[in-house]
Amino acid sequence: MHSRFEHSLGVYWLSSKAIECLQQHQRSELDIDQSDIMTVKLAGLLHDIGHGPFSHTFDGAFLHRVLPGSNWSHEQMSAKMIDYIVDEHQIDIDPTDIKRVKV
């Protein structure tokens, strides 16, 4: 077992290795630049930030009982939380890069 924090760090690390490998071996074909690398790393690190407590159990079982008919998803909440973090902490990042991270 591992925590959500450990999972996010692991996905960040694996994403970093994957994009760096692609850049090294297919740079000319894929035209991977620093913005692409940052986007993939941030997406890996933040991909589950919107999960509620107890992860998918909260998202699937609990919320549907408490809020019947709700279409809430951790993906939507992740996008909202990323926007909040960027705005609240006045992070200087290109809006296009943030949009790419949230896709």
C-alpha positions in Angstrom: 0.0 0.0 0.0 1.0 3.6 -0.5 -0.5 7.0 0.2 -1.9 9.3 -2.3 1.1 11.6 -1.8 3.5 8.8 -2.6 1.4 7.8 -5.6 1.5 11.4 -6.9 5.3 11.6 -6.5 5.6 8.2 -8.2 3.5 9.4 -11.2 5.5 12.6 -11.3 8.8 10.6 -11.4 7.5 8.2 -14.0 6.1 11.0 -16.1 9.4 12.8 -15.9 11.3 9.8 -17.0 8.9 9.0 -19.9 8.9 12.6 -21.3 12.7 12.9 -21.0 13.2 9.6 -22.8 10.8 10.6 -25.6 12.6 13.9 -25.9 16.0 12.2 -26.0 15.1 9.6 -28.6 12.4 11.4 -30.7 13.2 15.0 -30.3 13.1 15.8 -34.0 9.9 13.8 -34.7 7.9 15.1 -31.7 9.4 18.5 -31.2 9.3 18.2 -27.4 10.2 21.5 -25.7 10.6 22.6 -22.1 7.0 23.7 -22.0 5.9 20.1 -22.9 8.2 18.7 -20.2 6.9 21.0 -17.6 3.3 20.2 -18.6 3.8 16.5 -18.4 5.5 16.7 -15.0 2.9 19.0 -13.5 0.1 16.8 -14.9 1.7 13.7 -13.3 2.1 15.5 -9.9 -1.4 17.0 -9.8 -3.5 14.4 -11.6 -5.3 13.2 -8.4 -5.3 16.5 -6.4 -9.1 16.6 -6.6 -9.9 13.3 -5.0 -12.0 13.4 -1.8 -11.0 11.5 1.3 -10.7 7.7 0.7 -10.2 8.4 -3.0 -12.5 6.5 -5.3 -14.7 5.2 -2.5 -15.6 8.8 -1.7 -16.0 9.7 -5.4 -18.1 6.7 -6.4 -20.0 5.3 -3.4 -20.2 8.1 -0.8 -21.0 11.1 -3.0 -23.7 9.3 -5.0 -25.5 8.5 -1.7 -25.2 12.0 -0.3 -25.7 13.9 -3.5 -27.9 11.7 -5.7 -27.7 12.6 -9.4 -24.5 14.6 -8.9 -22.0 14.5 -11.8 -19.1 15.5 -9.5 -15.7 14.0 -10.5 -12.3 14.2 -9.1 -11.0 15.3 -12.6 -13.3 18.4 -12.5 -12.2 19.1 -8.9 -8.6 18.7 -9.8 -8.9 21.4 -12.5 -10.7 23.8 -10.1 -8.0 23.2 -7.4 -5.2 23.9 -9.9 -6.9 27.2 -10.9 -7.3 28.1 -7.2 -3.7 27.3 -6.3 -2.4 29.4 -9.2 -4.7 32.3 -8.4 -4.3 32.2 -4.7 -0.5 32.1 -4.8 -0.2 34.3 -7.8 1.9 31.8 -9.6 3.4 33.2 -12.8 2.7 30.6 -15.3 1.4 30.8 -18.9 -2.4 30.2 -19.0 -1.9 28.0 -22.0 0.4 25.7 -20.0 -2.2 25.5 -17.2 -4.9 24.6 -19.7 -2.6 21.8 -21.0 -2.0 20.5 -17.5 -5.7 20.2 -16.9 -6.6 18.3 -20.1 
